Amino acid sequence: MFRSTRVLLSALTKRTHRVKVQVLRDFPRFQLFKGQVTKVKPSLMRNYLHNFNGAKYIIDEERDVNMELLKLHQAHELKMEGERQLLSKQQDMEAQKRNKVQRQAVFGQKAKESPKEEKKGLLDSGITIEEVKIPGLDI
C-alpha cells in the first residue's frame, strides 16, 4: 500500500499558501494595479512586487491598508466596469445590426428572386421559328 510522506504533505501546503499584499505601483504584466489588495504567492511578492517599494505585506487589515490608495483603486475599478458594460452593449448592438443586415440580405435576395421565377421561361417565351435564324435551314 501507498503511504503518504512528509515531503508530499509539505508540497501540498506550499502550493496553496498565499500572502495578502497591497500593491503600491501598477504591474500590468501580472494584472495588478495600484491600491489593489490581493493574495499572491510568496515568491511573486519576494521576487517582483516587494522590490523598490512596489507592494507591501498586509498583516493587520486595519493598520496596514492604505485607505486612500484602496479608494482610488475601487473608483478606478468602478469606472472600468462601466466602460466594459458600455463596450459590451455597443458590441451587442453592432452584432444585432449585422445579423439584421444579413437577414435582410438573405431574405431580400429571395424576394428579388421570386419575381424572376414569375417570368416566363425559355420554352414558354413567345419566340417563334420565324424569329430564329439558323444558317442552312430554309423554311
Secondary structure, DSSP 4 states (H G I P E B T S, - for coil): -----HHHHHHHHHHH--EEEEESS-BGGGTB-TT-EEEE-HHHIIIIITGGG-EEE-SSHHHHS-HHHHHHHHHHHHHHHHHHHHHHHHHHHHHHHHHHHHHHHHHHHHHHHHHHHHS--TTTS---TTT---TT---
